[in-house]
Amino acid sequence: DLIEQQGAVPNIPPKANRRWKSCFSRSLYKGRNSIERMFCRLKDCRRLATRYDRTAAIFLGSIHLAASVMWFL
């Protein structure tokens, strides 16, 4: 309820056998899915998953470095 009060709406694809199908936007789902897949790839880096860095700035730099390496691969 709190999230819906802030203006967000659920965007979950309906099952094929449902009678009532909710609103679904393929473009929103595609963007959400790509972000979720990027977080899963970042978790593959042990340093990021266990958060060895002491400061937030160094941790953010590690995320940028890992994301740029994954983007090139």
N, C-alpha and C positions, 0 to 999 in steps of 0.2 A: 504494500500500500504506500509506503514512504517513497519508494522509487517511482511509482506511478504518479504520485503527487508532484514530484520534481520534473515530470514531463517525459519520462522514459516509458517505452512500450516494449513488451516482450516480442521477440522475433524468432520464434521457433518453428521449423517446418512441420506442417501437420502430417499425420500418418495417412496413408492412402485409403485406409478403410474407415476413416472417421466420417460421420454424417455432417457434423458442423466443422467447417474449416476456418481457422482464425486468419487474421490478416498476416500476410507474410511478404517480405520484400527480399528478393534474391540479392540485390545489390548490398543491402545492409548486412545480410547474412554472410555474403562473400567477404566483406571487410572484416567482420567480427571473426570469421574463421581464420583468415590470414594472420590476424593479431594473435589468436590463440596458438596457432602453429608456431609463430615466432617465439612465444614464451616457452613452448615445449622444447624448441631447439636451444634456447638460452639455458634451460635447465640441464642440458647435456654437459655444459661446462661445469666441472666440479667446483671451480672457484666461485662461480656465481650461485650455484645451488646451495653451498654451505656458507656463503657470505663470510669469507675470510677477511675482507677489508674492514678497517676500523672506522673510517670516516665515510660519510655519504658521498662526498665528492670523488673519492677514489673508487668507490663502488660504482658510481655512475660512469666513470671513465672506463672501468672494466666492462660494463654493459655495452658502451659504445664500441669498444675494441672488438668484443666478441661478435656484436651485430655486424660490424663492417667486414670481419673475416668471413662470417657466414654468408653475407651478401655477395662476396666475391666467389665463393664456392658455389 
